[in-house]
């Protein structure tokens, strides 16, 4: 695999008419909410106008929903765009990335000529972040990027530990970039988020994707929270119309759809737990306990490397994420998104077929 390849690229998967189940992208399996669909359809005629460059209405709704203030919010064409804007604007020299983690962290930093170093999380401890080690390393770096929960391991960092890291980074003259893109899937996200604290620190940049939980990756929408000085600096480095009109109205509608939000958290949690139990019954698989809508699995005991396994699954109509291009993982790790029960059952059936054929 190429270093920065992602899952979810259905366009490279073959004939567009071919029936494929995509377990390679971690998107809410409930799909678009009805309120989001209506908002998009009802605003089609407004595409003759420019989008609001300030995104005022969306920022107001975000501020209420996530417990921050409109003046502390910057909108993005997806969360990833905000990483690129941050690095090109702030130009940190040395960036530390605990790995394995989302590849766009590194790609965005390298695009701004940052020097990258990895802090390898220990496989023997299930890739749990070593807070003590990270605190010791902070003085050597201008910025650290963390996912909470981390992708692809699913590991969470509780709020108190994150704030301890932020305080430690402040003393060390470093910045914590915290990606909370999957926290919306948790009903107890308040135990982990530091979004509400971003305005209080000059060294905390908190990113949130709205494409994953609200199932709009093709529309692109995200935001970040920071203190006003940093937000003002970042605004100067972006396209004034970087978030299109339909994305803005979809975001407002999505955050107002409480029924969808509650249903999604409940259904995804039930499907996740069921899929985890079923996968764990396959004794040859090492299944890492999930926290949100994806599950990482090691194939080390099967004799199948990830690339071969992914191809065999693809040949049977299912896309899964090959994790061999994540620094810190070997050639035996894959990731499954959590979908609805019927689709998860098809995944399980196909995984068992592939494993049985390999044993045979």
Secondary structure, 3 states (H helix, E strand, C coil): CCCCCCCCCHHHCCCCCCCCEECCCCCCCCCCCHHHHHHHHHCHHHHHCCCCCCCHHHHHHHHHHHCCCHHHEEEECCHHHHHHHHHHHHCCCEEEEEECCCHHHHHHHHHCCCEEEEEECCHHHCCCCCHHHHHHHHHHCCEEEEECCCCCCCCCCCHHHHHHHHHHHHHHCCEEEEECCCHHHCCCHHHCCCHHHHHHCCCEEEEEECCCCCCCCCCCCEEEECCHHHHHHHHCCCCCCCCCHHHHHHHHHHHHCHHHHHHHHHHHHHHHHHHHHHHHCCCCCEECCCCCCEEEEECCCCCCCHHHHHHHHHHCCEECEECCCCCCCCCCEEEEECCCHHHHHHHHHHHHHHHHHHHC
